[in-house]
Amino acid sequence: MKHPEETKRLFTISDEEVLQQSDVLMDSFETHKEVFAFRFPQLGGTFGADWAADTAAARAILPDYAEVGEQANETAKLEELMDQGRNHFQTVMLYAQLAFPKDVAILRLFGQQQYNLVRTSQLQLPVLLRSAYNQVSKDEYKPALLAKGLKEDEIELLDSLATAITEQNIVQQKAKKARSIAASERIEAMNKVWERMALVCQCAKLVFQDDAARYNLFLLTDEETPKEVEAPAPAAAN
């Protein structure tokens, strides 16, 4: 099956600059729309209104920094849960060392040796926490841990933190995908505006080929500093 092509911008300037150009060009177009429609019927009718609607729709889409901010917020929540998970695992291991001093086999069973390998993994840390919860909850280990001061709710917290990290990881991944989708929608919307601008400016080269002032009103610029150019000389009569 063919892989869909990535949507790419038709322009290199910022979205804000495109929208600003669109506003300015639309204003000039509205002033001269009868002239355009006379030579190019497709620019008549609802073309101006459709152009305005496309520009408004593109402007209404949230900018990328808003999506980045949301993604960063979800990532921060995940990191906070990861910190809680790491700290709490270490707390439980302290009580395990007190309850089972020098018993390497039990500490290994609780996951102590795996900790440094998975401590930064948002996928593997919750597995470690849940595994530790399952082990320390067993009747052969739990009483000794409670006797050393580990609380019942601290044992349960291993499981709840594992669940919270897993769920927040899903939220973070969704935020990443949402940003990608929003970026594609934003580019498509901006491209529609750019295509309307390009069409009008292309047609203007003929409509105003003998009018340098109006010709320069419809120059589409894909660079930060617009540059005016001289209108081409009319074609010599044969």
Secondary structure, DSSP 8 states (H G I E B T S, - for coil): ---------S-SS-HHHHHHHHHHHHHHHHHTHHHHHHH-GGGSTTHHHHHHHHHHHHHHS--HHHHHHHHHHHHHHHHHHHHHHHHHHHHHHHHHHHHSTT-HHHHHHHTGGGHHHHTT-TTTHHHHHHHHHHHHTSTTTHHHHHHTT--HHHHHHHHHHHHHHHHHHHHHHHHHHHHHHHHHHHHHHHHHHHHHHHHHHHHHHHHTTT-HHHHHHT----SSS-------------
